[in-house]
Amino acid sequence: MPDPPTPRHGRDHDRDPRGTGPEAPPGGLLPSTGSEAALRPFARGEIVERLHHGPSLFSLVITGGGFQAVTDLLNRPGASRTVHHVEIPYNQTALERLLPHLDGPAVSEDVAVGLALGARRRLGEDRGTGAVTATDLHGVGVTAALATDRNRRGDSHAWVALAGGGGVCRLHLELPRSAGVDARLSQDRLVSDMILWVMAGSGPAPTWAAPETGPGAVLTVYPPASGARG
């Protein structure tokens, strides 16, 4: 069973009009707990630069949304030091090749965790990562259902998981239901920023506040759990 969420972690602008920043779970996989004053404002470009000059190596598997994070990472010099592999299994068949025992909705905590654990496992098996210590190897799994051009059953939301030496941390982002290209791009941008925020918390990067989610969106941060399920 997944761990229960830590109360009041995350941003909920509907319930907290102050928009105060999140505390973060213990375990070192996300920015450490601290007051809002101690957190640096989310800065996309600076985070990517820090990642490219840090020791961590990532393998990412992304389906459904969060694709702008890939562009953010690869469009800056030094990406090869940070990104080992990116995979985008965009339809059900491709997803089932990575998770052959997939049972249930494609956008779920279990799918994000399974993708993250599998990405980290494949990263560790690759001989090209021999110079990197195991604690610096991280798998990122993302699954999302975002705004579309049709009436879709179900909510718009995303799960982001990061598997590292200290376990697996998970984020759940609930999004307002909407449609159209602009809404899709906006939601993808937000999920992408959450991916970068999680990656920044995996290594020696400064402590960053979570990205602003905007009205109607709710971010929940779950404490790190062991990777036993993978």
N, C-alpha and C positions, 0 to 999 in steps of 0.2 A: 504494500500500500504506500502511496506517496506521502511524504511528510506534510503535515498541515501547514498552511502559509503562516508566516509570522505576522501578527496583527499590525496593521497600519504601515506595512511596508508598501512603498509604491506611491504613485501619484493618483489621486482621485479628485479631479477638479469639480465634480458634481457635489461631492460631500465636503471638500475642503477648499473653499474659495481662495484661500491664501496661496494655494499651489506650492506648499512647502515641499522640500525635497525629501527623498526617501532615506530612511535608514537602510543599511545594506546588511545582508546576512553574514554571520561569522564564517570563517573558513578560508578567507584569502582569495576566493575565486571572483569576488566582486569587490568594489571599493569598500574599505573598512567603515564600520559604523562611526559616525561622527555628526557633529552639529552641522546645520546648513551653512553656517559661516565658515566652517572648515573645508567645505567641498568646493572644488573649482567648477565654474560653470562649464557645461558641456561645450566642447570646441572640437568640431569634427576634424578639421585639418590638422590641428595640433595632436589629437589622439592618433591619427594615422601616422604622423611623423614619429611619434614616440614608439608606436608599435614597430615600425620599420627599423628602429634603432635599438630595439630591445631583444632579449634572448628567446622569446617565445616563438614557436612555429605552429601554424594552424592548418588544419584541413577542414573545409567547410562543405556541408551538404545543405542546400537550400531548395525548398519547394513551396510554391504558392505566393511568395512575396519576400521582400528584403533584398532584392537584386541590386539596388543602388549601392549597397555596401561593397559588393564585388568591384564595381567601378571605382568607388572611393579608394579601395585598397590597391587596385592594380594600376591606377592612373598616376600614382606617385612613384618616383624612383625609390628603389629599395624593396619593392614588393616581394622579390624572390627570396629575401631573407625572412619574410614573415608568412607568406602564403605558399604552402606546399602543393595544395590541390583544392580545386573547387568543382563540385558536382551539382548539377541541377536536374534532378529526376522529376520532370514536370507533369508526367501523366501517371496514372495508377500502375500501369505495367512496369514502368521504370522504377517506381517507388517500391514495388513488391520484389524487385530483384535485390534491392538493398535490405529489405525487411520481409523475407519470405513468409514469416509467420504473422504478418500484419492482420489484425482482427479488430475491426472497429473503425471509427472515423480517421481519416488521414490527417486531420488537424487536431492533434491531441498531445498531451504531455508525453505519453508513452512513445509516440512517433518521434517527437523532437529528441527525447533522451536516447532512443535507439539509434537515430541518425548520428548523434554526437558521439556515442560510444563506439559505433562502427567506424566513424571517421578517425577517431583517435587510435583505435586498434590498427587500422590500415596504415596510419602514419607511423606507428611504432614498428610495424613489420617492414617498412621500406628502408632499404640499406642506405639510401641517400640521407637519412636523418641521423646517421651514426654519431655525428659530432655534437648532436643536441642531447642534453640529458633528458631523462624520462619526465622529470617534473616540468620541463618546458614544452612538452608536447600537448597540444590541445585539439579536441574535436568540437566543432560547432554544428549543431543541428537546428534547422529552422523549418517550421511548417506553418502556413498561413492561409486564411481565406479572406480575401480583401474585396473591396468594391468592384463590381462588375457591370456589364451592360445589360443585365437581365435581372429579373426578380429571382433571387436565389434563396432557397430555404436555409435557415440557420443563420447564426450570427457572424459578423465580421470579427475575426480575432486572430491572434498569432501566438505560437509558443516558440521560445528561443531557449536552447539548452547548450551549456558548455561543459564538456567532460575534460577534467584535468587530474593531476595527481592527488588533489584533495577531495575528489568526488565529482558530482554533477550538480551544477546549479541551474535553475530554471526560472524563466520569466514568462508571465502570461500577460498579454496585452489585449484588452477588450476595446473594440473600436465601434464608433457609431455606424449604424447601417446607412449606406449611401450608395450612389451609383454614378457612373460616368468616368471619363478619362482623368479629369482633374482630381477627383476623389481617390481614384486608384493610385495615381502618382503620389499624392499626399500621404496616403496610408503606407505605401511602399517606402517612402522616405522615412517615416517614423519607425517602421520595423527595422530598416537598415541602420538607423541611428542606435536602436537598442542592441543590434548585433555588435556594432563598434564599441558601445559602452561595456558590454559583457567582455569583449576581447580585451579592452583596456584594463579591466579589473583582474586579468589573469596573471599579470606580471608586475614589473616595477613602475608602471605608469602612475602618475599622480592620482589622487582620489578625485574623481569627477562626479558631479551631480548628474542625475539621470536627465536625459533630454526632456524638454517640455512636450507634453502629450496633447495639449489643447482640450477644449471642451468636449465632454462626452466620452473621453477615452480613460481607461483605468489600467494602471500598471501594477501587477502584483509580483513581488520577488519572493521566491521560495528558498529556504535554507538549503545548503549543499547536502546531498544525499549520496550514499555509496552507489557505485555502479553495478550493484549485484544483478539488477534486472537485465543488463546487457550481456 
